Amino acid sequence: MEKIMSEKTKILVVSDNHGDHQILESLISKYKTKVNAMFHCGDSEFSPDDEVFNYFKVVTGNCDYDPRFAEYLVSDVDGTRVLLTHGHLLRVNTGLERLGLLAQEKQAQIALFGHTHRLGAEYVHGCLFLNPGSISYPRGEYSALGGTYAIIEVSAEQFEICYYDRSFTKIPDLQFAFPRK
């Protein structure tokens, strides 16, 4: 990816497209020169060799069967340590305790996960936990949006999160800021 010149680092997060190739191609086309990193939280249902993964860091989901996918990845994005996982192996449907322990072990400042198809963001014990929701099969309170992804803007002072729908429209009620401690 090209280096983005900005005082804020921008990270795009998507999950659970379940075979919808076009939406990932559209995200790449729109954002490849506008963000510093792109993460896919699993359940793509593609091969790890798919060309979209030239742009996204990706992990295995419960619907991804190729053993070449990692269960989790730890990446440094402009000095911020990011943990990426799908979450099914950490039982995120029942809570974030296991994910929190892994994030702590890996010294992550951001923990990204999917699996539940429900968007959410919270800042706990110095770590931002973020689920972008499912881009193709959303569940929960915001399912009527038809799918979501998130962009995190990271600065030394805070994490700013904005959720977007499939037509790249920022969702006014889904914007959050968490001061970094």
N, C-alpha and C positions, 0 to 999 in steps of 0.2 A: 504494500500500500504506500501511497505517496505520503510524505510527512505533511501534516497540517500545521500551519503557523497560526497559533492562537495562544492566549494566556490560559485558556481552559482546554483541558483534554476532553474530547468527545468520544463516547463509547456507545455503539448501537448494539442492542440486545434483542434477539428474536428466539422463538422456540416453537416446537410442535406444529410445523407446517404440514406434516403427514402427507408427503408426496406432491405438494403444490410447488412445482418448480418455478412457475412464473412469478410468484410473489418474491422469492429470493432473488431472482434475476432483476426484478424491479427495484428492490432495495439496494442491490449492488449498483445498478445504474444511477440511482438517485444520490447515494451516499458515499461511494468509494473515494471521492476526493473531498468529502466534507466531514468525515470522522477519522479519528486516529486508530480505531480498532472496531471490528465487528465480531460478535460472539453469537453462536448458535447453541442453545441449551439442549439439543437432542430431539429425537423423534422426527428426523428429516425423512426417513425411509429411503435415503439415497446411499450410493456407494461412497466410501471415503475418498474415492478417486474423482468424484463429480467435480466439475470445474467451478461450481459455486464455492467450494471449500478452498479455492485459491484466495478467497477474500474473507471467509469466516473461519475463526477457530471453532471447532465443533467437538462434541462428546457424544457418546452413545446414549440412546434412550431405550426405553423398554420395547419399542417397535423397530429398533435398529439392530440387525442381527450379525453384522460384520464384525469379527473380533479385532479388526484393525482400529476401530474407534476406541479411544481411551474412556475410562470411567469418569475421570476428572482431569482437568488441566489447571496448572497455575501459570499465569502470565504476568509480566511486568508491562504496564502501559504507562509510559512517561512517569515512572516512579511510584505508581500505584499498583499494589499487588492484587490481582484478580483471580479468584477461584471460580472455575466453570464446571458445572455438573448438571445432569438431568434431574437427579434427586430421587428417582425411584429406589435406588439401592440404599438411600439414606432415609427412606420412608417419610418424605416431606408431606405426604397426605395427612400424617398424624402429628406433625409439628416440626419445628426447625432445630431441635436439640442436637441431633446427629450432624446436621449440616453445620451448626454452630461450632461443634467440637472440631470438625474437620477444618473449618475456616480458622479457628484458633490455632490448630496444629500447624497449618500452612502459613500462618501470619498474614492472612488475607485482610484487605481493607474493604473489598467488595466480594460478595458471594452471589453468583448468578445461578439460577436454577429454573427448571420448567416443570414438566410432568403433570401438575394439577390443572393446567389450562386456565388458571385463575391468576390474574395480575395482582401484584402487591409489592410494596416496598416498605421496609422498616430499617431503622438504624439502632443496633443493639451492641453494646460493649465495643465500640470503635469499629464496627463492621456494618456496611450497608448490605442488606439482604434484598435481592430484587428478583422477582419473577415477571417476565414481560407479558405473561398470558400466552395464549395460543394465537398465532397469526391466522390460523385456518379454522379451528374448532374451539372457540372460546366457551368457557363455562362461568357460571356465577353471575354476580350483580351486573357486570359489564358485557355480558354475552351478546346483547343486542347491537353492540358496536361492530360485530362481524369479524373481529380479530384485531389484535394489538401487538405493538412492539414498543420498545422504550429506548430513549437516548438519555444517557447520563452525562452531565457536564461536571467535570471534576476540577476543582480549584484547591488551593491550599486551605481555604476557609470552609468550603462546603461541597456537598454533593447536591446537584440539582437534577431532578428526574422529570422528564416529560414523556407521557404516553401518546402514541399516535395510532390512528386507525389504518386500515389497508389502503386508503386513498391518500396517505401521507398527511392527513389533517391532524394537527395538534388538538388534543382533547382538553378543553379548559378546566374541567373538574379533576383532571388527573395530572396535576403538576405539583411537585413536592420539593422542598429543600430541607436538607439536614446539615446542621453545622458539624464540621469535623472536630473531634475532641482529641 
